[in-house]
Structure formats: C-alpha cells, structure tokens
Amino acid sequence: MPKKTLKRVAQKSLIGPPRLTKYERARIIGARALQLSYGAPAFIPREGLYDVTEIAKRELEAKALPISIRRQLPDGTYQDIPVQDLL
C-alpha cells in the first residue's frame, strides 16, 4: 500500500466547520484530563477543583490550552487550526 503524502492548506481557508465539533471537544477534554491526572500543571487556577475533567473543561472554556486540531481531507490535504480560533 503506497504512503499518502500530506499537503498543507493555506491558513485563511478553513477545512470543516468554523467551530469545534463535539468529537473534537471530547477528544481535547479527555486528552487534557489524562495529562492532568499524570501530574501536569493546570493552565488556570484550580480554585479548589480536584476533578481533572472539570479542570480540563474550564481550561478549554478559558482558551488557555495551547493545542491545535489537525483537520484532514481524504485527498491528503490538511490544516492545523489552534483551538482558540475554533471557540
């Protein structure tokens, strides 16, 4: 099976919807909650919170996560979009 080569799309045009999908949101919160459970420092003040999922949700709402989403099309073109641009 031949390898696919990926091609980057210009930053102005947006692949997919202009907002986070519910699947992207769940993936980001889950990945960040896992990082927090392994002892990663929080990007926002915890304010007495101990539930890593709730902390991850609040970090996402506060646009404090330095994470990008890679959206890819079947033809191999892709675009890396910062989460802050999709909230």
PALUM-35927 format. One record per residue: residue number from 1; residue in one letter; x, y, z of N, C-alpha, C in turn. Coordinates in pm, whole numbers, plus 50000, padded with zeros to 5 digits. Example, Ala and Ser with C-alpha at 12.3 -4.5 7.8 and 13.67 -1.06 7.14 Angstrom:
<atom resi="1" resn="A" n_x="51319" n_y="49431" n_z="50780" ca_x="51230" ca_y="49550" ca_z="50780" c_x="51320" c_y="49670" c_z="50780"/>
<atom resi="2" resn="S" n_x="51285" n_y="49775" n_z="50708" ca_x="51367" ca_y="49894" ca_z="50714" c_x="51290" c_y="50003" c_z="50787"/>
REM end
This chain:
<atom resi="1" resn="M" n_x="50085" n_y="49883" n_z="50000" ca_x="50000" ca_y="50000" ca_z="50000" c_x="50089" c_y="50124" c_z="50000"/>
<atom resi="2" resn="P" n_x="50073" n_y="50214" n_z="49903" ca_x="50159" ca_y="50333" ca_z="49897" c_x="50126" c_y="50430" c_z="50010"/>
<atom resi="3" resn="K" n_x="50230" n_y="50502" n_z="50054" ca_x="50210" ca_y="50601" ca_z="50160" c_x="50143" c_y="50725" c_z="50102"/>
<atom resi="4" resn="K" n_x="50058" n_y="50785" n_z="50184" ca_x="49995" ca_y="50911" ca_z="50144" c_x="50088" c_y="51025" c_z="50178"/>
<atom resi="5" resn="T" n_x="50096" n_y="51121" n_z="50090" ca_x="50170" ca_y="51242" ca_z="50123" c_x="50069" c_y="51348" c_z="50162"/>
<atom resi="6" resn="L" n_x="50100" n_y="51420" n_z="50267" ca_x="50011" ca_y="51524" ca_z="50316" c_x="50051" c_y="51658" c_z="50259"/>
<atom resi="7" resn="K" n_x="49952" n_y="51740" n_z="50225" ca_x="49977" ca_y="51874" ca_z="50176" c_x="49904" c_y="51973" c_z="50266"/>
<atom resi="8" resn="R" n_x="49974" n_y="52077" n_z="50304" ca_x="49916" ca_y="52178" ca_z="50393" c_x="49829" c_y="52276" c_z="50315"/>
<atom resi="9" resn="V" n_x="49718" n_y="52314" n_z="50375" ca_x="49625" ca_y="52411" ca_z="50316" c_x="49658" c_y="52549" c_z="50373"/>
<atom resi="10" resn="A" n_x="49632" n_y="52653" n_z="50295" ca_x="49655" ca_y="52790" ca_z="50341" c_x="49575" c_y="52817" c_z="50468"/>
<atom resi="11" resn="Q" n_x="49628" n_y="52899" n_z="50557" ca_x="49566" ca_y="52924" ca_z="50687" c_x="49431" c_y="52996" c_z="50674"/>
<atom resi="12" resn="K" n_x="49411" n_y="53074" n_z="50569" ca_x="49287" ca_y="53152" ca_z="50556" c_x="49166" c_y="53063" c_z="50534"/>
<atom resi="13" resn="S" n_x="49177" n_y="52964" n_z="50443" ca_x="49063" ca_y="52877" ca_z="50418" c_x="49052" c_y="52775" c_z="50530"/>
<atom resi="14" resn="L" n_x="48930" n_y="52746" n_z="50570" ca_x="48908" ca_y="52659" ca_z="50685" c_x="48851" c_y="52526" c_z="50638"/>
<atom resi="15" resn="I" n_x="48917" n_y="52417" n_z="50678" ca_x="48864" ca_y="52283" ca_z="50650" c_x="48766" c_y="52250" c_z="50761"/>
<atom resi="16" resn="G" n_x="48646" n_y="52211" n_z="50723" ca_x="48547" ca_y="52173" ca_z="50823" c_x="48473" c_y="52293" c_z="50879"/>
<atom resi="17" resn="P" n_x="48393" n_y="52269" n_z="50983" ca_x="48312" ca_y="52377" ca_z="51041" c_x="48398" c_y="52480" c_z="51114"/>
<atom resi="18" resn="P" n_x="48348" n_y="52602" n_z="51128" ca_x="48426" ca_y="52708" ca_z="51195" c_x="48426" c_y="52695" c_z="51347"/>
<atom resi="19" resn="R" n_x="48366" n_y="52591" n_z="51402" ca_x="48362" ca_y="52568" ca_z="51547" c_x="48417" c_y="52429" c_z="51574"/>
<atom resi="20" resn="L" n_x="48447" n_y="52403" n_z="51702" ca_x="48487" ca_y="52268" ca_z="51742" c_x="48367" c_y="52175" c_z="51730"/>
<atom resi="21" resn="T" n_x="48389" n_y="52056" n_z="51677" ca_x="48281" ca_y="51958" ca_z="51676" c_x="48273" c_y="51894" c_z="51814"/>
<atom resi="22" resn="K" n_x="48164" n_y="51826" n_z="51843" ca_x="48151" ca_y="51762" ca_z="51974" c_x="48255" c_y="51653" c_z="51992"/>
<atom resi="23" resn="Y" n_x="48299" n_y="51592" n_z="51883" ca_x="48400" ca_y="51487" ca_z="51891" c_x="48538" c_y="51546" c_z="51920"/>
<atom resi="24" resn="E" n_x="48569" n_y="51659" n_z="51857" ca_x="48697" ca_y="51726" ca_z="51885" c_x="48700" c_y="51776" c_z="52029"/>
<atom resi="25" resn="R" n_x="48589" n_y="51832" n_z="52074" ca_x="48581" ca_y="51881" ca_z="52212" c_x="48603" c_y="51767" c_z="52312"/>
<atom resi="26" resn="A" n_x="48538" n_y="51653" n_z="52288" ca_x="48554" ca_y="51538" ca_z="52378" c_x="48697" c_y="51487" c_z="52376"/>
<atom resi="27" resn="R" n_x="48758" n_y="51483" n_z="52259" ca_x="48896" ca_y="51435" ca_z="52248" c_x="48993" c_y="51527" c_z="52322"/>
<atom resi="28" resn="I" n_x="48974" n_y="51658" n_z="52308" ca_x="49061" ca_y="51755" ca_z="52375" c_x="49046" c_y="51745" c_z="52526"/>
<atom resi="29" resn="I" n_x="48922" n_y="51741" n_z="52575" ca_x="48899" ca_y="51734" ca_z="52719" c_x="48955" c_y="51603" c_z="52775"/>
<atom resi="30" resn="G" n_x="48934" n_y="51493" n_z="52705" ca_x="48986" ca_y="51365" ca_z="52751" c_x="49137" c_y="51360" c_z="52756"/>
<atom resi="31" resn="A" n_x="49201" n_y="51412" n_z="52651" ca_x="49348" ca_y="51411" ca_z="52647" c_x="49406" c_y="51501" c_z="52755"/>
<atom resi="32" resn="R" n_x="49345" n_y="51617" n_z="52774" ca_x="49395" ca_y="51710" ca_z="52876" c_x="49370" c_y="51655" c_z="53017"/>
<atom resi="33" resn="A" n_x="49257" n_y="51590" n_z="53039" ca_x="49229" ca_y="51529" ca_z="53170" c_x="49331" c_y="51420" c_z="53200"/>
<atom resi="34" resn="L" n_x="49371" n_y="51344" n_z="53100" ca_x="49473" ca_y="51241" ca_z="53120" c_x="49606" c_y="51304" c_z="53159"/>
<atom resi="35" resn="Q" n_x="49643" n_y="51414" n_z="53091" ca_x="49767" ca_y="51484" ca_z="53126" c_x="49762" c_y="51533" c_z="53270"/>
<atom resi="36" resn="L" n_x="49649" n_y="51591" n_z="53309" ca_x="49634" ca_y="51642" ca_z="53446" c_x="49641" c_y="51530" c_z="53549"/>
<atom resi="37" resn="S" n_x="49584" n_y="51415" n_z="53515" ca_x="49586" ca_y="51303" ca_z="53609" c_x="49727" c_y="51248" c_z="53629"/>
<atom resi="38" resn="Y" n_x="49813" n_y="51268" n_z="53531" ca_x="49953" ca_y="51226" ca_z="53543" c_x="50041" c_y="51333" c_z="53607"/>
<atom resi="39" resn="G" n_x="49980" n_y="51443" n_z="53651" ca_x="50054" ca_y="51544" ca_z="53726" c_x="50095" c_y="51668" c_z="53649"/>
<atom resi="40" resn="A" n_x="50043" n_y="51687" n_z="53528" ca_x="50075" ca_y="51808" ca_z="53453" c_x="50017" c_y="51930" c_z="53524"/>
<atom resi="41" resn="P" n_x="50087" n_y="52043" n_z="53521" ca_x="50032" ca_y="52162" ca_z="53587" c_x="49912" c_y="52218" c_z="53510"/>
<atom resi="42" resn="A" n_x="49818" n_y="52273" n_z="53583" ca_x="49699" ca_y="52333" ca_z="53522" c_x="49735" c_y="52470" c_z="53467"/>
<atom resi="43" resn="F" n_x="49669" n_y="52509" n_z="53358" ca_x="49692" ca_y="52640" ca_z="53297" c_x="49605" c_y="52749" c_z="53358"/>
<atom resi="44" resn="I" n_x="49512" n_y="52710" n_z="53445" ca_x="49426" ca_y="52806" ca_z="53515" c_x="49436" c_y="52777" c_z="53664"/>
<atom resi="45" resn="P" n_x="49401" n_y="52871" n_z="53750" ca_x="49398" ca_y="52842" ca_z="53894" c_x="49294" c_y="52735" c_z="53924"/>
<atom resi="46" resn="R" n_x="49330" n_y="52640" n_z="54008" ca_x="49240" ca_y="52527" ca_z="54036" c_x="49121" c_y="52568" c_z="54121"/>
<atom resi="47" resn="E" n_x="49134" n_y="52667" n_z="54207" ca_x="49025" ca_y="52719" ca_z="54290" c_x="48950" c_y="52608" c_z="54363"/>
<atom resi="48" resn="G" n_x="49022" n_y="52515" n_z="54421" ca_x="48960" ca_y="52408" ca_z="54498" c_x="48906" c_y="52293" c_z="54416"/>
<atom resi="49" resn="L" n_x="48925" n_y="52295" n_z="54285" ca_x="48879" ca_y="52185" ca_z="54200" c_x="48977" c_y="52069" c_z="54205"/>
<atom resi="50" resn="Y" n_x="48925" n_y="51948" n_z="54212" ca_x="49010" ca_y="51829" ca_z="54212" c_x="48974" c_y="51733" c_z="54099"/>
<atom resi="51" resn="D" n_x="48860" n_y="51754" n_z="54036" ca_x="48819" ca_y="51668" ca_z="53925" c_x="48892" c_y="51712" c_z="53798"/>
<atom resi="52" resn="V" n_x="48976" n_y="51624" n_z="53743" ca_x="49059" ca_y="51662" ca_z="53629" c_x="48975" c_y="51691" c_z="53505"/>
<atom resi="53" resn="T" n_x="48860" n_y="51626" n_z="53491" ca_x="48774" ca_y="51652" ca_z="53376" c_x="48716" c_y="51793" c_z="53384"/>
<atom resi="54" resn="E" n_x="48675" n_y="51834" n_z="53502" ca_x="48621" ca_y="51969" ca_z="53520" c_x="48729" c_y="52075" c_z="53497"/>
<atom resi="55" resn="I" n_x="48849" n_y="52049" n_z="53543" ca_x="48961" ca_y="52142" ca_z="53520" c_x="48988" c_y="52154" c_z="53371"/>
<atom resi="56" resn="A" n_x="48988" n_y="52040" n_z="53299" ca_x="49012" ca_y="52040" ca_z="53155" c_x="48903" c_y="52118" c_z="53081"/>
<atom resi="57" resn="K" n_x="48777" n_y="52103" n_z="53123" ca_x="48667" ca_y="52177" ca_z="53061" c_x="48685" c_y="52327" c_z="53081"/>
<atom resi="58" resn="R" n_x="48721" n_y="52366" n_z="53203" ca_x="48739" ca_y="52509" ca_z="53232" c_x="48858" c_y="52567" c_z="53158"/>
<atom resi="59" resn="E" n_x="48964" n_y="52489" n_z="53142" ca_x="49079" ca_y="52535" ca_z="53064" c_x="49039" c_y="52559" c_z="52918"/>
<atom resi="60" resn="L" n_x="48958" n_y="52469" n_z="52864" ca_x="48911" ca_y="52484" ca_z="52726" c_x="48823" c_y="52608" c_z="52712"/>
<atom resi="61" resn="E" n_x="48731" n_y="52628" n_z="52806" ca_x="48643" ca_y="52745" ca_z="52802" c_x="48720" c_y="52876" c_z="52816"/>
<atom resi="62" resn="A" n_x="48830" n_y="52873" n_z="52893" ca_x="48911" ca_y="52993" ca_z="52915" c_x="49011" c_y="53017" c_z="52801"/>
<atom resi="63" resn="K" n_x="49010" n_y="52930" n_z="52700" ca_x="49103" ca_y="52939" ca_z="52587" c_x="49248" c_y="52936" c_z="52634"/>
<atom resi="64" resn="A" n_x="49275" n_y="52856" n_z="52736" ca_x="49409" ca_y="52851" ca_z="52795" c_x="49493" c_y="52735" c_z="52742"/>
<atom resi="65" resn="L" n_x="49438" n_y="52654" n_z="52653" ca_x="49511" ca_y="52536" ca_z="52605" c_x="49590" c_y="52566" c_z="52478"/>
<atom resi="66" resn="P" n_x="49719" n_y="52540" n_z="52478" ca_x="49800" ca_y="52561" ca_z="52357" c_x="49796" c_y="52437" c_z="52267"/>
<atom resi="67" resn="I" n_x="49678" n_y="52403" n_z="52219" ca_x="49659" ca_y="52282" ca_z="52139" c_x="49605" c_y="52321" c_z="52002"/>
<atom resi="68" resn="S" n_x="49647" n_y="52247" n_z="51899" ca_x="49596" ca_y="52266" ca_z="51764" c_x="49524" c_y="52140" c_z="51719"/>
<atom resi="69" resn="I" n_x="49423" n_y="52159" n_z="51638" ca_x="49346" ca_y="52049" ca_z="51580" c_x="49394" c_y="52031" c_z="51437"/>
<atom resi="70" resn="R" n_x="49422" n_y="51907" n_z="51397" ca_x="49457" ca_y="51880" ca_z="51258" c_x="49334" c_y="51822" c_z="51190"/>
<atom resi="71" resn="R" n_x="49285" n_y="51898" n_z="51092" ca_x="49172" ca_y="51851" ca_z="51012" c_x="49228" c_y="51808" c_z="50877"/>
<atom resi="72" resn="Q" n_x="49191" n_y="51687" n_z="50836" ca_x="49249" ca_y="51628" ca_z="50717" c_x="49139" c_y="51585" c_z="50621"/>
<atom resi="73" resn="L" n_x="49163" n_y="51607" n_z="50492" ca_x="49070" ca_y="51564" ca_z="50388" c_x="49119" c_y="51433" c_z="50327"/>
<atom resi="74" resn="P" n_x="49031" n_y="51359" n_z="50261" ca_x="49071" ca_y="51231" ca_z="50201" c_x="49182" c_y="51243" c_z="50096"/>
<atom resi="75" resn="D" n_x="49194" n_y="51359" n_z="50032" ca_x="49297" ca_y="51374" ca_z="49929" c_x="49435" c_y="51401" c_z="49988"/>
<atom resi="76" resn="G" n_x="49446" n_y="51408" n_z="50120" ca_x="49576" ca_y="51427" ca_z="50184" c_x="49605" c_y="51569" c_z="50227"/>
<atom resi="77" resn="T" n_x="49520" n_y="51664" n_z="50192" ca_x="49543" ca_y="51800" ca_z="50239" c_x="49497" c_y="51811" c_z="50383"/>
<atom resi="78" resn="Y" n_x="49565" n_y="51896" n_z="50458" ca_x="49531" ca_y="51911" ca_z="50599" c_x="49552" c_y="52055" c_z="50642"/>
<atom resi="79" resn="Q" n_x="49501" n_y="52085" n_z="50759" ca_x="49518" ca_y="52218" ca_z="50817" c_x="49526" c_y="52204" c_z="50968"/>
<atom resi="80" resn="D" n_x="49628" n_y="52265" n_z="51028" ca_x="49641" ca_y="52270" ca_z="51173" c_x="49577" c_y="52400" c_z="51220"/>
<atom resi="81" resn="I" n_x="49475" n_y="52388" n_z="51305" ca_x="49399" ca_y="52505" ca_z="51350" c_x="49411" c_y="52515" c_z="51501"/>
<atom resi="82" resn="P" n_x="49459" n_y="52629" n_z="51554" ca_x="49463" ca_y="52645" ca_z="51700" c_x="49322" c_y="52640" c_z="51759"/>
<atom resi="83" resn="V" n_x="49310" n_y="52578" n_z="51876" ca_x="49180" ca_y="52563" ca_z="51941" c_x="49118" c_y="52699" c_z="51969"/>
<atom resi="84" resn="Q" n_x="49198" n_y="52798" n_z="52001" ca_x="49146" ca_y="52931" ca_z="52032" c_x="49067" c_y="52990" c_z="51914"/>
<atom resi="85" resn="D" n_x="49103" n_y="52953" n_z="51790" ca_x="49032" ca_y="53004" ca_z="51673" c_x="48898" c_y="52936" c_z="51652"/>
<atom resi="86" resn="L" n_x="48875" n_y="52823" n_z="51717" ca_x="48752" ca_y="52746" ca_z="51696" c_x="48651" c_y="52763" c_z="51809"/>
<atom resi="87" resn="L" n_x="48685" n_y="52838" n_z="51912" ca_x="48593" ca_y="52857" ca_z="52024" c_x="48510" c_y="52982" c_z="52005"/>
REM end
